[in-house]
């Protein structure tokens, strides 16, 4: 397996994994600590920073072997990574030029949760929703007028720095489920939308699972809270790769640039200090944080969904039954439709997709509707307005949070 050795310098122990690879290590330091000196002693360099938190990403030639506290380091951890596996290509739809760009707002899943009735009370006017995701097709007709300037963190990711990936879980929470139920299929057949055959859609890259993810999620937010403003923050490249330090930077950027709601349609099994502290920072600034529960059909939490205070959303179908892929358990706050959801797809198309990724933005949009009404928070109203679906889910009774979201009851409980 090659030569292994331990290097101990300035109270830090490092374990050589690959003499030719640079490992990403995240540290939080006291304000008086000299991060450059610590990095140089470890034979590496500082490659990125979150200044207000005194958190730094170091590029070092070996991974930390000793995580115990040292005088100049509050905590230290590997920069964790995860990659989305290739998934089946979704069904693509093309809509008639005569149809409005948001024609999909009347789909059965949105009718079930009473979106259109809720919009007579609030449309989310003036509320900024940050969506941490892959790239967004800003030219899509369904998104024009809904987006503000965002930020691309992928362009700034340092080259040649390895982030440890010890997970087989999908980071972006879209499921490979692709079958249409009869109600959704009938809705599409009655509209002027039509499926593209494989040859027509051959230019779409099915091997890049994050290619459409940001556009799909933004399309859901735009339909449920049409007057809200979406801040697109790109933390994932087109192959679905990111790391916890980049995500933490995106969370803090959202807070510091006026976001009142942050949607996170992704998850990792790694409970990391850098991610936890970023979420805690957002919550301390009264920012509402929503996250997808995950698609592993397990009660084992993923993160950030597992952090206290996060409005974690599981996925259900049109019969209010938990989606077969959806996670459940203690972290779940509410449920929302997440099976065969229609939304905007890059290239002026529309897609039919499934996953808790597409349930979480419904909760984020509902929170925006509340904030636009003058509410100070969203937890109580969203939970109180939810429909108890435990009787329809005996195996998961008590593990689906407050129940399936009802947007009308959220904004108008009377």
C-alpha positions as MATLAB code, in Angstrom:
seq = 'XXXXXXXXXXXXXXXXXXXXXXXXXXXXXXXXXXXXXXXXXXXXXXXXXXXXXXXXXXXXXXXXXXXXXXXXXXXXXXXXXXXXXXXXXXXXXXXXXXXXXXXXXXXXXXXXXXXXXXXXXXXXXXXXXXXXXXXXXXXXXXXXXXXXXXXXXXXXXXXXXXXXXXXXXXXXXXXXXXXXXXXXXXXXXXXXXXXXXXXXXXXXXXXXXXXXXXXXXXXXXXXXXXXXXXXXXXXXXXXXXXXXXXXXXXXXXXXXXXXXXXXXXXXXXXXXXXXXXXXXXXXXXXXXXXXXXXXXXXXXXXXXXXXXXXXXXXXXXXXXXXXXXXXXXXXXXXXXXXXXXXXXXXXXXXXXXXXXXXXXXXXXXXXXXXXXXXXXXXXXXXXXXXXXXXXXXXXXXXXXXXXXXXXXXXXXXX';
ca = [
       0.000    0.000    0.000;
       3.011    2.284   -0.018;
       4.839    4.167    2.719;
       2.946    5.497    5.734;
       4.241    7.951    8.255;
       3.078   10.378   10.903;
       4.271   13.981   10.988;
       3.786   15.915   14.238;
       4.366   19.659   14.034;
       3.103   22.457   16.283;
       0.862   20.102   18.219;
      -0.880   18.711   15.120;
      -0.565   15.117   13.952;
      -0.956   14.268   10.265;
      -1.159   10.862    8.628;
       0.154   10.509    5.094;
      -2.413    8.938    2.756;
      -0.889    9.931   -0.548;
       2.384   11.769   -0.911;
       1.183   13.344   -4.150;
      -2.349   14.418   -3.150;
      -3.329   17.483   -1.161;
      -5.974   16.836    1.467;
      -8.587   19.411    2.442;
      -8.765   20.062    6.179;
     -11.164   22.503    7.843;
     -10.136   24.240   11.062;
     -11.686   26.814   13.338;
      -9.195   28.988   15.177;
      -9.233   31.626   17.901;
      -9.026   35.182   16.516;
      -5.417   35.511   17.671;
      -4.156   32.345   15.963;
      -1.853   32.562   12.953;
      -3.493   30.323   10.355;
      -0.694   30.801    7.823;
       1.882   29.583   10.325;
      -0.227   26.538   11.205;
      -0.676   25.681    7.535;
       3.016   26.150    6.748;
       4.060   23.971    9.686;
       1.838   21.243    8.266;
       3.495   21.625    4.877;
       0.380   23.121    3.300;
      -1.404   26.387    2.646;
      -4.640   28.270    3.306;
      -6.873   27.985    0.238;
     -10.196   29.445    1.440;
     -11.708   31.139    4.474;
     -14.920   32.048    6.239;
     -13.497   35.120    7.990;
     -16.371   35.954   10.337;
     -16.223   32.435   11.810;
     -12.418   32.130   11.825;
     -12.832   28.945    9.788;
     -10.297   27.983    7.143;
      -9.811   25.345    4.492;
      -6.223   24.131    4.461;
      -4.540   22.155    1.735;
      -2.083   19.771    3.391;
      -0.112   16.760    2.164;
      -1.675   14.390    4.708;
      -4.975   13.922    6.493;
      -5.267   14.637   10.239;
      -4.674   11.626   12.424;
      -5.211   13.245   15.812;
      -8.510   15.107   16.260;
      -7.878   15.952   19.903;
      -7.931   19.583   20.992;
      -4.769   21.623   20.590;
      -4.116   25.115   21.851;
      -4.336   26.893   18.483;
      -7.238   24.888   17.041;
     -10.819   24.935   18.324;
     -11.701   22.020   16.088;
     -10.316   20.317   13.037;
     -11.945   17.929   10.563;
     -11.599   16.575    7.057;
     -13.422   18.479    4.361;
     -16.066   15.928    3.433;
     -17.245   15.326   -0.107;
     -20.033   13.359   -1.746;
     -20.953   12.663   -5.348;
     -24.310   12.066   -6.941;
     -24.401    8.739   -8.813;
     -25.748    8.686  -12.329;
     -29.524    8.330  -12.338;
     -32.084    7.480  -15.001;
     -33.002   10.374  -17.243;
     -36.329   11.958  -16.253;
     -39.248   12.377  -18.598;
     -38.921   15.627  -20.520;
     -41.893   17.729  -21.605;
     -42.137   20.484  -24.149;
     -44.965   22.973  -23.787;
     -46.839   24.876  -26.471;
     -45.649   28.433  -27.053;
     -49.204   29.574  -26.364;
     -49.170   28.192  -22.828;
     -47.982   30.332  -19.895;
     -44.500   29.504  -18.656;
     -45.889   28.495  -15.261;
     -48.559   26.159  -16.662;
     -47.374   23.405  -14.320;
     -48.591   25.339  -11.248;
     -51.929   23.561  -11.662;
     -50.463   20.061  -11.398;
     -52.213   17.592   -9.065;
     -49.508   17.751   -6.393;
     -49.942   21.506   -6.023;
     -53.726   21.204   -6.105;
     -53.530   18.702   -3.245;
     -51.786   21.232   -1.007;
     -54.042   24.121   -2.113;
     -51.371   26.332   -3.625;
     -53.660   28.431   -5.811;
     -56.088   29.203   -2.980;
     -53.171   30.169   -0.726;
     -51.912   32.671   -3.292;
     -55.036   34.756   -2.831;
     -53.710   35.578    0.658;
     -49.974   35.821   -0.015;
     -47.607   35.329   -2.931;
     -44.347   35.838   -1.034;
     -43.786   39.414   -2.161;
     -40.348   40.770   -1.281;
     -39.086   37.647    0.500;
     -35.672   36.338   -0.563;
     -35.272   32.557   -0.756;
     -31.714   31.325   -1.218;
     -31.459   27.945   -2.930;
     -28.121   26.155   -2.527;
     -27.884   23.865   -5.506;
     -26.335   23.234   -8.907;
     -26.448   25.751  -11.742;
     -29.770   27.314  -12.772;
     -30.994   28.013  -16.292;
     -31.662   31.716  -15.760;
     -33.153   32.076  -19.234;
     -35.942   29.559  -18.646;
     -39.314   31.298  -19.199;
     -40.659   29.929  -15.914;
     -37.835   31.627  -14.000;
     -37.601   34.985  -15.744;
     -38.461   37.691  -13.234;
     -38.059   35.349  -10.257;
     -34.262   35.389   -9.845;
     -31.835   37.851   -8.309;
     -28.074   37.822   -8.644;
     -26.577   34.808   -6.941;
     -23.078   33.435   -6.571;
     -21.068   30.624   -8.131;
     -18.921   28.930   -5.500;
     -17.910   26.151   -7.884;
     -15.685   28.516   -9.858;
     -13.731   29.282   -6.696;
     -13.189   25.735   -5.532;
      -9.436   25.097   -5.321;
      -7.991   22.655   -7.829;
      -5.933   19.705   -6.685;
      -7.362   19.576   -3.156;
      -9.004   16.259   -2.311;
     -12.137   16.254   -0.176;
     -12.695   12.899    1.509;
     -15.668   10.954    0.154;
     -16.552    8.018    2.386;
     -20.230    7.939    1.484;
     -22.258    6.194   -1.158;
     -25.263    8.433   -0.450;
     -26.537   10.906   -2.989;
     -25.727   14.471   -1.992;
     -28.547   15.966   -4.061;
     -31.768   14.328   -3.044;
     -33.505   13.404   -6.269;
     -34.767    9.865   -6.504;
     -34.439    7.470   -9.418;
     -38.185    6.805   -9.224;
     -39.601    7.699  -12.617;
     -43.030    6.141  -13.069;
     -46.011    8.436  -13.473;
     -49.120    7.735  -11.475;
     -52.419    7.771  -13.326;
     -53.541   11.166  -12.035;
     -50.367   12.968  -13.067;
     -50.339   11.245  -16.441;
     -53.933   12.311  -17.090;
     -53.101   15.898  -16.168;
     -50.249   15.967  -18.682;
     -52.344   14.334  -21.376;
     -55.056   16.954  -20.936;
     -52.566   19.789  -21.260;
     -50.730   20.828  -24.390;
     -47.459   19.381  -23.094;
     -45.942   16.421  -24.886;
     -43.104   14.040  -24.147;
     -39.890   14.384  -26.078;
     -38.638   11.107  -27.487;
     -35.090   10.028  -26.752;
     -33.761   11.265  -30.076;
     -35.251   14.709  -29.587;
     -33.663   14.942  -26.157;
     -30.355   13.345  -27.072;
     -28.448   16.568  -26.458;
     -29.426   16.467  -22.791;
     -26.664   14.947  -20.696;
     -28.152   12.183  -18.572;
     -24.750   11.435  -17.067;
     -24.672   14.730  -15.175;
     -27.350   14.304  -12.504;
     -26.964   17.828  -11.096;
     -27.347   19.455  -14.504;
     -31.077   20.102  -14.066;
     -31.377   19.984  -10.282;
     -31.115   23.707   -9.587;
     -33.547   24.649  -12.348;
     -36.120   22.094  -11.198;
     -35.977   23.267   -7.595;
     -36.148   26.949   -8.528;
     -39.151   26.206  -10.731;
     -41.023   24.764   -7.766;
     -40.294   27.806   -5.609;
     -41.372   30.137   -8.424;
     -44.719   28.337   -8.779;
     -45.583   28.123   -5.072;
     -44.307   31.596   -4.064;
     -44.375   33.521   -7.365;
     -43.627   36.938   -5.885;
     -40.680   35.767   -3.798;
     -37.151   36.418   -5.023;
     -34.878   33.430   -5.571;
     -31.155   33.786   -4.813;
     -29.428   30.970   -6.753;
     -26.238   29.837   -5.030;
     -24.252   27.282   -7.001;
     -22.356   24.975   -4.641;
     -22.532   21.805   -6.783;
     -20.913   21.216  -10.147;
     -22.757   19.501  -12.995;
     -21.652   16.051  -11.823;
     -23.166   16.726   -8.404;
     -19.888   17.175   -6.539;
     -19.420   19.546   -3.643;
     -17.970   19.559   -0.145;
     -19.042   20.654    3.294;
     -16.809   23.738    3.395;
     -18.268   25.048    0.129;
     -21.820   24.422    1.354;
     -21.062   26.189    4.641;
     -19.741   29.194    2.717;
     -22.938   29.265    0.667;
     -25.131   29.193    3.790;
     -23.278   32.084    5.365;
     -23.294   34.020    2.089;
     -27.071   33.656    1.915;
     -27.515   35.002    5.444;
     -25.110   37.887    4.925;
     -26.791   38.928    1.668;
     -30.330   39.190    2.925;
     -31.879   35.750    2.484;
     -34.820   35.184    4.808;
     -35.261   31.536    3.810;
     -32.594   29.027    2.767;
     -33.553   25.835    0.942;
     -31.120   22.912    0.945;
     -32.206   20.025   -1.261;
     -29.219   17.852   -0.457;
     -27.797   15.769    2.342;
     -24.708   13.992    3.572;
     -24.355   11.337    6.307;
     -21.444   13.304    7.743;
     -22.286   15.465   10.768;
     -19.542   18.061   10.440;
     -18.699   21.052   12.593;
     -18.387   23.413    9.643;
     -21.868   22.567    8.348;
     -23.471   22.557   11.787;
     -22.018   25.946   12.694;
     -23.205   27.471    9.416;
     -26.765   26.256   10.007;
     -26.631   27.505   13.601;
     -25.491   30.889   12.316;
     -28.438   31.089    9.928;
     -30.907   30.167   12.663;
     -29.362   32.718   15.034;
     -30.113   35.404   12.437;
     -33.786   34.315   12.276;
     -33.360   32.806    8.829;
     -35.719   29.916    8.098;
     -33.804   26.834    6.960;
     -35.470   24.008    5.024;
     -33.865   20.738    3.967;
     -34.754   17.485    2.258;
     -35.081   14.418    4.470;
     -33.225   12.134    2.028;
     -34.047    9.227   -0.245;
     -32.706    6.162    1.552;
     -35.982    4.991    3.170;
     -34.369    5.137    6.583;
     -34.825    6.892    9.908;
     -31.081    7.493   10.134;
     -30.658   11.254    9.774;
     -28.643   12.950    7.093;
     -27.347   16.501    7.366;
     -28.275   19.337    7.379;
     -31.732   17.741    7.789;
     -30.713   16.242   11.135;
     -29.858   19.552   12.798;
     -32.238   21.032   15.337;
     -34.268   23.951   14.027;
     -34.196   22.854   10.384;
     -37.591   22.380    8.708;
     -36.867   18.938    7.299;
     -39.292   17.696    4.658;
     -40.115   14.118    3.688;
     -41.818   13.150    0.415;
     -45.338   11.831   -0.102;
     -47.456   10.890   -3.114;
     -50.931   12.019   -4.189;
     -52.529    9.540   -1.782;
     -50.632   11.075    1.175;
     -48.573    7.916    1.501;
     -44.886    8.223    2.245;
     -42.863    7.881   -0.937;
     -41.133    4.514   -1.015;
     -37.729    6.191   -1.152;
     -38.292    8.930    1.424;
     -36.540    9.052    4.772;
     -38.618    9.401    7.931;
     -38.111    9.641   11.675;
     -37.261   12.237   14.280;
     -35.719   14.873   11.967;
     -38.871   15.169    9.811;
     -40.847   18.360   10.443;
     -43.458   18.070    7.690;
     -44.115   16.174    4.477;
     -44.806   17.507    0.982;
     -45.501   15.998   -2.423;
     -42.333   14.581   -3.944;
     -43.456   11.969   -6.465;
     -43.751   12.827  -10.170;
     -43.385   16.562   -9.672;
     -43.426   18.709  -12.811;
     -41.073   21.677  -12.923;
     -38.811   23.735  -15.148;
     -35.983   21.912  -16.914;
     -33.024   23.571  -18.703;
     -33.491   24.399  -22.345;
     -37.078   25.706  -22.091;
     -38.271   22.210  -21.214;
     -40.141   20.766  -18.259;
     -39.313   17.603  -16.342;
     -41.184   15.016  -14.290;
     -39.055   14.061  -11.293;
     -39.251   12.458   -7.859;
     -37.289   12.970   -4.676;
     -37.269   14.789   -1.358;
     -35.276   17.451   -3.211;
     -38.569   18.552   -4.701;
     -40.519   18.412   -1.439;
     -38.212   20.744    0.521;
     -38.675   23.798   -1.771;
     -42.442   23.572   -1.238;
     -41.836   24.097    2.482;
     -39.393   26.925    1.732;
     -41.948   28.628   -0.499;
     -44.691   28.222    2.128;
     -42.390   29.885    4.656;
     -41.933   32.793    2.250;
     -45.704   33.207    1.958;
     -45.890   33.497    5.738;
     -43.054   36.002    5.986;
     -44.678   38.164    3.335;
     -47.768   38.272    5.550;
     -45.664   39.688    8.355;
     -45.023   36.525   10.367;
     -41.856   36.440   12.454;
     -41.352   32.709   12.014;
     -42.818   29.800   10.101;
     -42.495   26.701   12.273;
     -45.721   26.983   14.224;
     -47.961   27.961   11.308;
     -46.621   25.359    8.886;
     -46.855   22.622   11.501;
     -50.326   23.642   12.661;
     -51.650   23.768    9.099;
     -50.352   20.336    8.140;
     -52.660   17.369    7.559;
     -52.144   14.351    9.818;
     -51.348   11.449    7.506;
     -50.420    8.865   10.135;
     -53.620    6.831    9.497;
     -52.491    6.364    5.902;
     -48.991    5.383    6.965;
     -49.293    2.834    9.791;
     -45.663    1.663    9.563;
     -44.468    5.258    9.963;
     -46.977    6.642   12.461;
     -45.307    9.300   14.573;
     -42.326    9.444   12.217;
     -43.648   11.873    9.595;
     -43.573   15.049   11.627;
     -46.664   17.243   11.737;
     -47.995   15.694    8.538;
     -48.428   16.707    4.908;
     -48.202   20.415    4.311;
     -51.355   22.381    3.455;
     -50.245   25.741    2.085;
     -53.709   27.303    2.397;
     -53.963   26.413    6.093;
     -50.421   27.686    6.548;
     -51.262   31.214    5.381;
     -54.919   31.247    6.448;
     -55.564   29.018    9.454;
     -59.191   30.174    9.806;
];
